[in-house]
Amino acid sequence: MCGTNSPVYYWADDDGYYVSIDGYPDYFRTRMEMYSYACDSGRDLIEVTPENEPDLRASGAFDNQGEWL
């Protein structure tokens, strides 16, 4: 991985990748776009799954994101 900054948390969907970057929502149409952004900005990628989402939310990973999810 490339990370030296906070990670990019992402959800894969049929139409692309919904992400949380520093607690703010964003969207990438392709996996390559998302990987390029993460690596260029020195961030790791963490996929949000039903298993890890409660722990990520409890840790504040999505603070600042608003009401989009």
N, CA, C, O and CB atoms as a CASP TS submission, in Angstrom:
PFRMAT TS
TARGET T0000
AUTHOR 0000-0000-0000
METHOD Language model
MODEL 1
PARENT N/A
ATOM      1  N   MET     1       0.836  -1.187   0.000  1.00  0.00           N
ATOM      2  CA  MET     1       0.000   0.000   0.000  1.00  0.00           C
ATOM      3  C   MET     1       0.878   1.246   0.000  1.00  0.00           C
ATOM      4  O   MET     1       2.097   1.160   0.154  1.00  0.00           O
ATOM      5  CB  MET     1      -0.950   0.000   1.214  1.00  0.00           C
ATOM      6  N   CYS     2       0.258   2.381  -0.171  1.00  0.00           N
ATOM      7  CA  CYS     2       0.989   3.631  -0.355  1.00  0.00           C
ATOM      8  C   CYS     2       0.921   4.554   0.858  1.00  0.00           C
ATOM      9  O   CYS     2       1.569   5.601   0.861  1.00  0.00           O
ATOM     10  CB  CYS     2       0.458   4.352  -1.558  1.00  0.00           C
ATOM     11  N   GLY     3       0.161   4.199   1.881  1.00  0.00           N
ATOM     12  CA  GLY     3      -0.311   5.154   2.858  1.00  0.00           C
ATOM     13  C   GLY     3       0.650   5.799   3.827  1.00  0.00           C
ATOM     14  O   GLY     3       1.431   5.132   4.505  1.00  0.00           O
ATOM     15  N   THR     4       0.572   7.125   3.874  1.00  0.00           N
ATOM     16  CA  THR     4       1.179   7.905   4.943  1.00  0.00           C
ATOM     17  C   THR     4       0.146   8.857   5.536  1.00  0.00           C
ATOM     18  O   THR     4       0.377   9.420   6.606  1.00  0.00           O
ATOM     19  CB  THR     4       2.406   8.687   4.423  1.00  0.00           C
ATOM     20  N   ASN     5      -0.976   9.045   4.872  1.00  0.00           N
ATOM     21  CA  ASN     5      -2.077   9.890   5.350  1.00  0.00           C
ATOM     22  C   ASN     5      -3.239   9.004   5.782  1.00  0.00           C
ATOM     23  O   ASN     5      -3.140   7.778   5.742  1.00  0.00           O
ATOM     24  CB  ASN     5      -2.534  10.895   4.249  1.00  0.00           C
ATOM     25  N   SER     6      -4.340   9.628   6.193  1.00  0.00           N
ATOM     26  CA  SER     6      -5.516   8.848   6.582  1.00  0.00           C
ATOM     27  C   SER     6      -6.007   8.027   5.390  1.00  0.00           C
ATOM     28  O   SER     6      -5.862   8.453   4.244  1.00  0.00           O
ATOM     29  CB  SER     6      -6.646   9.777   7.107  1.00  0.00           C
ATOM     30  N   PRO     7      -6.581   6.864   5.647  1.00  0.00           N
ATOM     31  CA  PRO     7      -6.988   5.986   4.541  1.00  0.00           C
ATOM     32  C   PRO     7      -8.221   6.491   3.800  1.00  0.00           C
ATOM     33  O   PRO     7      -8.955   7.355   4.280  1.00  0.00           O
ATOM     34  CB  PRO     7      -7.258   4.594   5.064  1.00  0.00           C
ATOM     35  N   VAL     8      -8.417   5.929   2.634  1.00  0.00           N
ATOM     36  CA  VAL     8      -9.643   6.107   1.860  1.00  0.00           C
ATOM     37  C   VAL     8     -10.496   4.877   2.144  1.00  0.00           C
ATOM     38  O   VAL     8     -10.092   3.753   1.848  1.00  0.00           O
ATOM     39  CB  VAL     8      -9.352   6.283   0.300  1.00  0.00           C
ATOM     40  N   TYR     9     -11.671   5.091   2.717  1.00  0.00           N
ATOM     41  CA  TYR     9     -12.618   4.005   2.967  1.00  0.00           C
ATOM     42  C   TYR     9     -13.549   3.932   1.766  1.00  0.00           C
ATOM     43  O   TYR     9     -14.040   4.964   1.306  1.00  0.00           O
ATOM     44  CB  TYR     9     -13.421   4.226   4.307  1.00  0.00           C
ATOM     45  N   TYR    10     -13.802   2.736   1.251  1.00  0.00           N
ATOM     46  CA  TYR    10     -14.622   2.646   0.040  1.00  0.00           C
ATOM     47  C   TYR    10     -15.631   1.510   0.097  1.00  0.00           C
ATOM     48  O   TYR    10     -15.452   0.501   0.781  1.00  0.00           O
ATOM     49  CB  TYR    10     -13.737   2.470  -1.169  1.00  0.00           C
ATOM     50  N   TRP    11     -16.701   1.730  -0.660  1.00  0.00           N
ATOM     51  CA  TRP    11     -17.770   0.758  -0.878  1.00  0.00           C
ATOM     52  C   TRP    11     -17.849   0.530  -2.376  1.00  0.00           C
ATOM     53  O   TRP    11     -18.041   1.479  -3.135  1.00  0.00           O
ATOM     54  CB  TRP    11     -19.155   1.253  -0.289  1.00  0.00           C
ATOM     55  N   ALA    12     -17.704  -0.704  -2.811  1.00  0.00           N
ATOM     56  CA  ALA    12     -17.848  -1.025  -4.233  1.00  0.00           C
ATOM     57  C   ALA    12     -19.331  -1.164  -4.552  1.00  0.00           C
ATOM     58  O   ALA    12     -20.082  -1.793  -3.806  1.00  0.00           O
ATOM     59  CB  ALA    12     -17.072  -2.334  -4.603  1.00  0.00           C
ATOM     60  N   ASP    13     -19.747  -0.568  -5.673  1.00  0.00           N
ATOM     61  CA  ASP    13     -21.133  -0.652  -6.118  1.00  0.00           C
ATOM     62  C   ASP    13     -21.126  -0.959  -7.612  1.00  0.00           C
ATOM     63  O   ASP    13     -20.080  -0.891  -8.257  1.00  0.00           O
ATOM     64  CB  ASP    13     -21.918   0.674  -5.811  1.00  0.00           C
ATOM     65  N   ASP    14     -22.276  -1.291  -8.154  1.00  0.00           N
ATOM     66  CA  ASP    14     -22.358  -1.625  -9.570  1.00  0.00           C
ATOM     67  C   ASP    14     -21.923  -0.472 -10.477  1.00  0.00           C
ATOM     68  O   ASP    14     -21.410  -0.699 -11.573  1.00  0.00           O
ATOM     69  CB  ASP    14     -23.768  -2.035  -9.914  1.00  0.00           C
ATOM     70  N   ASP    15     -22.128   0.760 -10.020  1.00  0.00           N
ATOM     71  CA  ASP    15     -21.819   1.911 -10.869  1.00  0.00           C
ATOM     72  C   ASP    15     -20.509   2.602 -10.505  1.00  0.00           C
ATOM     73  O   ASP    15     -20.206   3.655 -11.068  1.00  0.00           O
ATOM     74  CB  ASP    15     -22.937   2.905 -10.794  1.00  0.00           C
ATOM     75  N   GLY    16     -19.729   2.052  -9.592  1.00  0.00           N
ATOM     76  CA  GLY    16     -18.456   2.671  -9.247  1.00  0.00           C
ATOM     77  C   GLY    16     -18.096   2.437  -7.794  1.00  0.00           C
ATOM     78  O   GLY    16     -18.506   1.450  -7.184  1.00  0.00           O
ATOM     79  N   TYR    17     -17.319   3.369  -7.250  1.00  0.00           N
ATOM     80  CA  TYR    17     -16.808   3.251  -5.881  1.00  0.00           C
ATOM     81  C   TYR    17     -17.155   4.502  -5.093  1.00  0.00           C
ATOM     82  O   TYR    17     -16.723   5.604  -5.431  1.00  0.00           O
ATOM     83  CB  TYR    17     -15.279   3.019  -5.878  1.00  0.00           C
ATOM     84  N   TYR    18     -17.931   4.321  -4.052  1.00  0.00           N
ATOM     85  CA  TYR    18     -18.259   5.411  -3.145  1.00  0.00           C
ATOM     86  C   TYR    18     -17.209   5.397  -2.046  1.00  0.00           C
ATOM     87  O   TYR    18     -16.903   4.347  -1.481  1.00  0.00           O
ATOM     88  CB  TYR    18     -19.719   5.274  -2.560  1.00  0.00           C
ATOM     89  N   VAL    19     -16.662   6.567  -1.747  1.00  0.00           N
ATOM     90  CA  VAL    19     -15.549   6.635  -0.811  1.00  0.00           C
ATOM     91  C   VAL    19     -15.787   7.692   0.256  1.00  0.00           C
ATOM     92  O   VAL    19     -16.592   8.608   0.092  1.00  0.00           O
ATOM     93  CB  VAL    19     -14.255   6.924  -1.550  1.00  0.00           C
ATOM     94  N   SER    20     -15.065   7.533   1.342  1.00  0.00           N
ATOM     95  CA  SER    20     -15.000   8.539   2.389  1.00  0.00           C
ATOM     96  C   SER    20     -13.540   8.923   2.534  1.00  0.00           C
ATOM     97  O   SER    20     -12.696   8.090   2.866  1.00  0.00           O
ATOM     98  CB  SER    20     -15.603   8.017   3.747  1.00  0.00           C
ATOM     99  N   ILE    21     -13.247  10.205   2.280  1.00  0.00           N
ATOM    100  CA  ILE    21     -11.888  10.726   2.366  1.00  0.00           C
ATOM    101  C   ILE    21     -11.880  11.795   3.445  1.00  0.00           C
ATOM    102  O   ILE    21     -12.525  12.834   3.302  1.00  0.00           O
ATOM    103  CB  ILE    21     -11.394  11.298   0.987  1.00  0.00           C
ATOM    104  N   ASP    22     -11.157  11.546   4.513  1.00  0.00           N
ATOM    105  CA  ASP    22     -11.141  12.458   5.665  1.00  0.00           C
ATOM    106  C   ASP    22     -12.554  12.742   6.165  1.00  0.00           C
ATOM    107  O   ASP    22     -12.841  13.840   6.640  1.00  0.00           O
ATOM    108  CB  ASP    22     -10.444  13.775   5.295  1.00  0.00           C
ATOM    109  N   GLY    23     -13.430  11.751   6.057  1.00  0.00           N
ATOM    110  CA  GLY    23     -14.795  11.883   6.542  1.00  0.00           C
ATOM    111  C   GLY    23     -15.759  12.519   5.559  1.00  0.00           C
ATOM    112  O   GLY    23     -16.935  12.692   5.882  1.00  0.00           O
ATOM    113  N   TYR    24     -15.295  12.872   4.368  1.00  0.00           N
ATOM    114  CA  TYR    24     -16.159  13.499   3.370  1.00  0.00           C
ATOM    115  C   TYR    24     -16.413  12.536   2.210  1.00  0.00           C
ATOM    116  O   TYR    24     -15.501  11.830   1.781  1.00  0.00           O
ATOM    117  CB  TYR    24     -15.527  14.812   2.851  1.00  0.00           C
ATOM    118  N   PRO    25     -17.644  12.503   1.702  1.00  0.00           N
ATOM    119  CA  PRO    25     -17.974  11.567   0.625  1.00  0.00           C
ATOM    120  C   PRO    25     -17.406  11.990  -0.721  1.00  0.00           C
ATOM    121  O   PRO    25     -17.248  13.177  -1.009  1.00  0.00           O
ATOM    122  CB  PRO    25     -19.469  11.422   0.512  1.00  0.00           C
ATOM    123  N   ASP    26     -17.109  10.999  -1.527  1.00  0.00           N
ATOM    124  CA  ASP    26     -16.679  11.232  -2.900  1.00  0.00           C
ATOM    125  C   ASP    26     -17.018   9.974  -3.700  1.00  0.00           C
ATOM    126  O   ASP    26     -17.513   8.993  -3.145  1.00  0.00           O
ATOM    127  CB  ASP    26     -15.138  11.572  -2.979  1.00  0.00           C
ATOM    128  N   TYR    27     -16.755  10.010  -4.978  1.00  0.00           N
ATOM    129  CA  TYR    27     -17.115   8.905  -5.866  1.00  0.00           C
ATOM    130  C   TYR    27     -16.050   8.768  -6.944  1.00  0.00           C
ATOM    131  O   TYR    27     -15.562   9.763  -7.480  1.00  0.00           O
ATOM    132  CB  TYR    27     -18.517   9.128  -6.500  1.00  0.00           C
ATOM    133  N   PHE    28     -15.701   7.536  -7.251  1.00  0.00           N
ATOM    134  CA  PHE    28     -14.817   7.247  -8.374  1.00  0.00           C
ATOM    135  C   PHE    28     -15.529   6.243  -9.276  1.00  0.00           C
ATOM    136  O   PHE    28     -16.110   5.268  -8.801  1.00  0.00           O
ATOM    137  CB  PHE    28     -13.426   6.697  -7.888  1.00  0.00           C
ATOM    138  N   ARG    29     -15.475   6.490 -10.556  1.00  0.00           N
ATOM    139  CA  ARG    29     -16.173   5.628 -11.504  1.00  0.00           C
ATOM    140  C   ARG    29     -15.455   4.291 -11.684  1.00  0.00           C
ATOM    141  O   ARG    29     -16.102   3.265 -11.893  1.00  0.00           O
ATOM    142  CB  ARG    29     -16.309   6.331 -12.850  1.00  0.00           C
ATOM    143  N   THR    30     -14.125   4.294 -11.603  1.00  0.00           N
ATOM    144  CA  THR    30     -13.371   3.056 -11.820  1.00  0.00           C
ATOM    145  C   THR    30     -12.433   2.780 -10.645  1.00  0.00           C
ATOM    146  O   THR    30     -12.064   3.674  -9.883  1.00  0.00           O
ATOM    147  CB  THR    30     -12.567   3.137 -13.133  1.00  0.00           C
ATOM    148  N   ARG    31     -12.068   1.512 -10.534  1.00  0.00           N
ATOM    149  CA  ARG    31     -11.107   1.096  -9.502  1.00  0.00           C
ATOM    150  C   ARG    31      -9.759   1.785  -9.736  1.00  0.00           C
ATOM    151  O   ARG    31      -9.093   2.185  -8.781  1.00  0.00           O
ATOM    152  CB  ARG    31     -10.932  -0.454  -9.504  1.00  0.00           C
ATOM    153  N   MET    32      -9.359   1.923 -10.998  1.00  0.00           N
ATOM    154  CA  MET    32      -8.075   2.555 -11.315  1.00  0.00           C
ATOM    155  C   MET    32      -8.036   4.000 -10.843  1.00  0.00           C
ATOM    156  O   MET    32      -7.029   4.445 -10.290  1.00  0.00           O
ATOM    157  CB  MET    32      -7.807   2.494 -12.817  1.00  0.00           C
ATOM    158  N   GLU    33      -9.129   4.743 -11.056  1.00  0.00           N
ATOM    159  CA  GLU    33      -9.207   6.127 -10.560  1.00  0.00           C
ATOM    160  C   GLU    33      -8.996   6.171  -9.047  1.00  0.00           C
ATOM    161  O   GLU    33      -8.229   6.984  -8.531  1.00  0.00           O
ATOM    162  CB  GLU    33     -10.573   6.760 -10.924  1.00  0.00           C
ATOM    163  N   MET    34      -9.692   5.282  -8.358  1.00  0.00           N
ATOM    164  CA  MET    34      -9.625   5.254  -6.896  1.00  0.00           C
ATOM    165  C   MET    34      -8.214   4.893  -6.427  1.00  0.00           C
ATOM    166  O   MET    34      -7.666   5.556  -5.546  1.00  0.00           O
ATOM    167  CB  MET    34     -10.649   4.249  -6.328  1.00  0.00           C
ATOM    168  N   TYR    35      -7.633   3.861  -7.002  1.00  0.00           N
ATOM    169  CA  TYR    35      -6.284   3.451  -6.626  1.00  0.00           C
ATOM    170  C   TYR    35      -5.270   4.552  -6.927  1.00  0.00           C
ATOM    171  O   TYR    35      -4.376   4.810  -6.122  1.00  0.00           O
ATOM    172  CB  TYR    35      -5.897   2.165  -7.358  1.00  0.00           C
ATOM    173  N   SER    36      -5.405   5.199  -8.082  1.00  0.00           N
ATOM    174  CA  SER    36      -4.488   6.281  -8.446  1.00  0.00           C
ATOM    175  C   SER    36      -4.571   7.428  -7.451  1.00  0.00           C
ATOM    176  O   SER    36      -3.548   7.944  -7.000  1.00  0.00           O
ATOM    177  CB  SER    36      -4.792   6.791  -9.856  1.00  0.00           C
ATOM    178  N   TYR    37      -5.793   7.826  -7.109  1.00  0.00           N
ATOM    179  CA  TYR    37      -5.965   8.904  -6.135  1.00  0.00           C
ATOM    180  C   TYR    37      -5.310   8.534  -4.806  1.00  0.00           C
ATOM    181  O   TYR    37      -4.559   9.322  -4.231  1.00  0.00           O
ATOM    182  CB  TYR    37      -7.462   9.212  -5.927  1.00  0.00           C
ATOM    183  N   ALA    38      -5.604   7.328  -4.328  1.00  0.00           N
ATOM    184  CA  ALA    38      -5.076   6.906  -3.031  1.00  0.00           C
ATOM    185  C   ALA    38      -3.553   6.901  -3.031  1.00  0.00           C
ATOM    186  O   ALA    38      -2.930   7.407  -2.097  1.00  0.00           O
ATOM    187  CB  ALA    38      -5.603   5.517  -2.667  1.00  0.00           C
ATOM    188  N   CYS    39      -2.963   6.345  -4.047  1.00  0.00           N
ATOM    189  CA  CYS    39      -1.509   6.249  -4.097  1.00  0.00           C
ATOM    190  C   CYS    39      -0.879   7.636  -4.285  1.00  0.00           C
ATOM    191  O   CYS    39       0.108   7.961  -3.625  1.00  0.00           O
ATOM    192  CB  CYS    39      -1.075   5.304  -5.235  1.00  0.00           C
ATOM    193  N   ASP    40      -1.441   8.444  -5.173  1.00  0.00           N
ATOM    194  CA  ASP    40      -0.908   9.787  -5.409  1.00  0.00           C
ATOM    195  C   ASP    40      -0.970  10.662  -4.162  1.00  0.00           C
ATOM    196  O   ASP    40      -0.128  11.539  -3.970  1.00  0.00           O
ATOM    197  CB  ASP    40      -1.668  10.456  -6.538  1.00  0.00           C
ATOM    198  N   SER    41      -1.974  10.421  -3.313  1.00  0.00           N
ATOM    199  CA  SER    41      -2.118  11.237  -2.108  1.00  0.00           C
ATOM    200  C   SER    41      -1.559  10.537  -0.861  1.00  0.00           C
ATOM    201  O   SER    41      -1.727  11.024   0.257  1.00  0.00           O
ATOM    202  CB  SER    41      -3.586  11.583  -1.891  1.00  0.00           C
ATOM    203  N   GLY    42      -0.895   9.393  -1.064  1.00  0.00           N
ATOM    204  CA  GLY    42      -0.249   8.699   0.046  1.00  0.00           C
ATOM    205  C   GLY    42      -1.219   8.088   1.037  1.00  0.00           C
ATOM    206  O   GLY    42      -1.015   8.187   2.247  1.00  0.00           O
ATOM    207  N   ARG    43      -2.272   7.457   0.538  1.00  0.00           N
ATOM    208  CA  ARG    43      -3.307   6.875   1.406  1.00  0.00           C
ATOM    209  C   ARG    43      -3.488   5.394   1.116  1.00  0.00           C
ATOM    210  O   ARG    43      -3.344   4.945  -0.021  1.00  0.00           O
ATOM    211  CB  ARG    43      -4.645   7.612   1.224  1.00  0.00           C
ATOM    212  N   ASP    44      -3.801   4.652   2.154  1.00  0.00           N
ATOM    213  CA  ASP    44      -4.194   3.261   1.995  1.00  0.00           C
ATOM    214  C   ASP    44      -5.675   3.201   1.644  1.00  0.00           C
ATOM    215  O   ASP    44      -6.417   4.154   1.881  1.00  0.00           O
ATOM    216  CB  ASP    44      -3.895   2.447   3.282  1.00  0.00           C
ATOM    217  N   LEU    45      -6.094   2.089   1.084  1.00  0.00           N
ATOM    218  CA  LEU    45      -7.506   1.830   0.784  1.00  0.00           C
ATOM    219  C   LEU    45      -8.029   0.779   1.745  1.00  0.00           C
ATOM    220  O   LEU    45      -7.392  -0.249   1.970  1.00  0.00           O
ATOM    221  CB  LEU    45      -7.697   1.369  -0.691  1.00  0.00           C
ATOM    222  N   ILE    46      -9.197   1.050   2.308  1.00  0.00           N
ATOM    223  CA  ILE    46      -9.854   0.086   3.196  1.00  0.00           C
ATOM    224  C   ILE    46     -11.274  -0.106   2.701  1.00  0.00           C
ATOM    225  O   ILE    46     -12.061   0.840   2.663  1.00  0.00           O
ATOM    226  CB  ILE    46      -9.838   0.567   4.693  1.00  0.00           C
ATOM    227  N   GLU    47     -11.601  -1.342   2.318  1.00  0.00           N
ATOM    228  CA  GLU    47     -12.962  -1.637   1.871  1.00  0.00           C
ATOM    229  C   GLU    47     -13.882  -1.735   3.081  1.00  0.00           C
ATOM    230  O   GLU    47     -13.567  -2.408   4.063  1.00  0.00           O
ATOM    231  CB  GLU    47     -13.005  -2.950   1.044  1.00  0.00           C
ATOM    232  N   VAL    48     -15.016  -1.060   2.999  1.00  0.00           N
ATOM    233  CA  VAL    48     -16.019  -1.122   4.054  1.00  0.00           C
ATOM    234  C   VAL    48     -16.918  -2.321   3.760  1.00  0.00           C
ATOM    235  O   VAL    48     -17.486  -2.436   2.674  1.00  0.00           O
ATOM    236  CB  VAL    48     -16.851   0.216   4.143  1.00  0.00           C
ATOM    237  N   THR    49     -17.034  -3.201   4.735  1.00  0.00           N
ATOM    238  CA  THR    49     -17.850  -4.410   4.602  1.00  0.00           C
ATOM    239  C   THR    49     -18.864  -4.441   5.743  1.00  0.00           C
ATOM    240  O   THR    49     -18.716  -3.697   6.713  1.00  0.00           O
ATOM    241  CB  THR    49     -16.960  -5.701   4.609  1.00  0.00           C
ATOM    242  N   PRO    50     -19.873  -5.274   5.646  1.00  0.00           N
ATOM    243  CA  PRO    50     -20.813  -5.397   6.764  1.00  0.00           C
ATOM    244  C   PRO    50     -20.103  -5.799   8.071  1.00  0.00           C
ATOM    245  O   PRO    50     -20.548  -5.436   9.159  1.00  0.00           O
ATOM    246  CB  PRO    50     -21.898  -6.427   6.422  1.00  0.00           C
ATOM    247  N   GLU    51     -19.020  -6.534   7.953  1.00  0.00           N
ATOM    248  CA  GLU    51     -18.303  -6.988   9.143  1.00  0.00           C
ATOM    249  C   GLU    51     -17.517  -5.875   9.826  1.00  0.00           C
ATOM    250  O   GLU    51     -17.485  -5.814  11.055  1.00  0.00           O
ATOM    251  CB  GLU    51     -17.369  -8.107   8.776  1.00  0.00           C
ATOM    252  N   ASN    52     -16.875  -4.986   9.046  1.00  0.00           N
ATOM    253  CA  ASN    52     -16.032  -3.966   9.670  1.00  0.00           C
ATOM    254  C   ASN    52     -16.698  -2.594   9.811  1.00  0.00           C
ATOM    255  O   ASN    52     -16.169  -1.728  10.508  1.00  0.00           O
ATOM    256  CB  ASN    52     -14.777  -3.817   8.879  1.00  0.00           C
ATOM    257  N   GLU    53     -17.843  -2.382   9.165  1.00  0.00           N
ATOM    258  CA  GLU    53     -18.484  -1.067   9.203  1.00  0.00           C
ATOM    259  C   GLU    53     -18.823  -0.594  10.618  1.00  0.00           C
ATOM    260  O   GLU    53     -18.543   0.563  10.931  1.00  0.00           O
ATOM    261  CB  GLU    53     -19.737  -1.096   8.377  1.00  0.00           C
ATOM    262  N   PRO    54     -19.408  -1.420  11.490  1.00  0.00           N
ATOM    263  CA  PRO    54     -19.701  -0.929  12.848  1.00  0.00           C
ATOM    264  C   PRO    54     -18.455  -0.455  13.597  1.00  0.00           C
ATOM    265  O   PRO    54     -18.494   0.567  14.284  1.00  0.00           O
ATOM    266  CB  PRO    54     -20.380  -2.020  13.652  1.00  0.00           C
ATOM    267  N   ASP    55     -17.359  -1.187  13.469  1.00  0.00           N
ATOM    268  CA  ASP    55     -16.122  -0.783  14.142  1.00  0.00           C
ATOM    269  C   ASP    55     -15.557   0.504  13.554  1.00  0.00           C
ATOM    270  O   ASP    55     -15.069   1.361  14.291  1.00  0.00           O
ATOM    271  CB  ASP    55     -15.082  -1.894  14.049  1.00  0.00           C
ATOM    272  N   LEU    56     -15.618   0.644  12.238  1.00  0.00           N
ATOM    273  CA  LEU    56     -15.131   1.868  11.593  1.00  0.00           C
ATOM    274  C   LEU    56     -15.962   3.074  12.019  1.00  0.00           C
ATOM    275  O   LEU    56     -15.417   4.136  12.320  1.00  0.00           O
ATOM    276  CB  LEU    56     -15.162   1.719  10.060  1.00  0.00           C
ATOM    277  N   ARG    57     -17.281   2.906  12.044  1.00  0.00           N
ATOM    278  CA  ARG    57     -18.146   4.012  12.482  1.00  0.00           C
ATOM    279  C   ARG    57     -17.869   4.382  13.936  1.00  0.00           C
ATOM    280  O   ARG    57     -17.797   5.562  14.278  1.00  0.00           O
ATOM    281  CB  ARG    57     -19.630   3.637  12.311  1.00  0.00           C
ATOM    282  N   ALA    58     -17.712   3.367  14.793  1.00  0.00           N
ATOM    283  CA  ALA    58     -17.443   3.626  16.216  1.00  0.00           C
ATOM    284  C   ALA    58     -16.108   4.337  16.413  1.00  0.00           C
ATOM    285  O   ALA    58     -15.942   5.097  17.367  1.00  0.00           O
ATOM    286  CB  ALA    58     -17.453   2.313  17.008  1.00  0.00           C
ATOM    287  N   SER    59     -15.159   4.092  15.516  1.00  0.00           N
ATOM    288  CA  SER    59     -13.846   4.727  15.644  1.00  0.00           C
ATOM    289  C   SER    59     -13.819   6.148  15.083  1.00  0.00           C
ATOM    290  O   SER    59     -12.811   6.844  15.207  1.00  0.00           O
ATOM    291  CB  SER    59     -12.801   3.888  14.941  1.00  0.00           C
ATOM    292  N   GLY    60     -14.931   6.586  14.463  1.00  0.00           N
ATOM    293  CA  GLY    60     -14.997   7.941  13.913  1.00  0.00           C
ATOM    294  C   GLY    60     -14.482   8.058  12.489  1.00  0.00           C
ATOM    295  O   GLY    60     -14.229   9.165  12.013  1.00  0.00           O
ATOM    296  N   ALA    61     -14.322   6.937  11.806  1.00  0.00           N
ATOM    297  CA  ALA    61     -13.769   6.964  10.449  1.00  0.00           C
ATOM    298  C   ALA    61     -14.604   7.801   9.485  1.00  0.00           C
ATOM    299  O   ALA    61     -14.067   8.321   8.507  1.00  0.00           O
ATOM    300  CB  ALA    61     -13.650   5.556   9.916  1.00  0.00           C
ATOM    301  N   PHE    62     -15.901   7.941   9.738  1.00  0.00           N
ATOM    302  CA  PHE    62     -16.771   8.658   8.811  1.00  0.00           C
ATOM    303  C   PHE    62     -17.281   9.982   9.384  1.00  0.00           C
ATOM    304  O   PHE    62     -18.222  10.559   8.840  1.00  0.00           O
ATOM    305  CB  PHE    62     -17.943   7.782   8.433  1.00  0.00           C
ATOM    306  N   ASP    63     -16.690  10.465  10.451  1.00  0.00           N
ATOM    307  CA  ASP    63     -17.095  11.758  10.996  1.00  0.00           C
ATOM    308  C   ASP    63     -16.934  12.824   9.919  1.00  0.00           C
ATOM    309  O   ASP    63     -16.005  12.759   9.114  1.00  0.00           O
ATOM    310  CB  ASP    63     -16.262  12.119  12.262  1.00  0.00           C
ATOM    311  N   ASN    64     -17.817  13.787   9.902  1.00  0.00           N
ATOM    312  CA  ASN    64     -17.865  14.892   8.935  1.00  0.00           C
ATOM    313  C   ASN    64     -18.581  14.536   7.654  1.00  0.00           C
ATOM    314  O   ASN    64     -18.720  15.404   6.792  1.00  0.00           O
ATOM    315  CB  ASN    64     -16.479  15.345   8.607  1.00  0.00           C
ATOM    316  N   GLN    65     -19.047  13.304   7.476  1.00  0.00           N
ATOM    317  CA  GLN    65     -19.547  12.917   6.162  1.00  0.00           C
ATOM    318  C   GLN    65     -20.966  13.375   5.873  1.00  0.00           C
ATOM    319  O   GLN    65     -21.365  13.371   4.709  1.00  0.00           O
ATOM    320  CB  GLN    65     -19.479  11.447   6.025  1.00  0.00           C
ATOM    321  N   GLY    66     -21.728  13.758   6.845  1.00  0.00           N
ATOM    322  CA  GLY    66     -23.086  14.213   6.547  1.00  0.00           C
ATOM    323  C   GLY    66     -24.053  13.056   6.406  1.00  0.00           C
ATOM    324  O   GLY    66     -23.892  12.018   7.047  1.00  0.00           O
ATOM    325  N   GLU    67     -25.060  13.241   5.563  1.00  0.00           N
ATOM    326  CA  GLU    67     -26.188  12.309   5.506  1.00  0.00           C
ATOM    327  C   GLU    67     -26.234  11.471   4.233  1.00  0.00           C
ATOM    328  O   GLU    67     -27.296  10.938   3.912  1.00  0.00           O
ATOM    329  CB  GLU    67     -27.467  13.067   5.638  1.00  0.00           C
ATOM    330  N   TRP    68     -25.153  11.331   3.504  1.00  0.00           N
ATOM    331  CA  TRP    68     -25.240  10.665   2.206  1.00  0.00           C
ATOM    332  C   TRP    68     -25.360   9.165   2.273  1.00  0.00           C
ATOM    333  O   TRP    68     -25.751   8.554   1.279  1.00  0.00           O
ATOM    334  CB  TRP    68     -24.064  11.002   1.402  1.00  0.00           C
ATOM    335  N   LEU    69     -25.040   8.521   3.414  1.00  0.00           N
ATOM    336  CA  LEU    69     -25.183   7.051   3.482  1.00  0.00           C
ATOM    337  C   LEU    69     -26.448   6.656   4.198  1.00  0.00           C
ATOM    338  O   LEU    69     -26.727   5.466   4.346  1.00  0.00           O
ATOM    339  CB  LEU    69     -23.983   6.421   4.184  1.00  0.00           C
TER
END
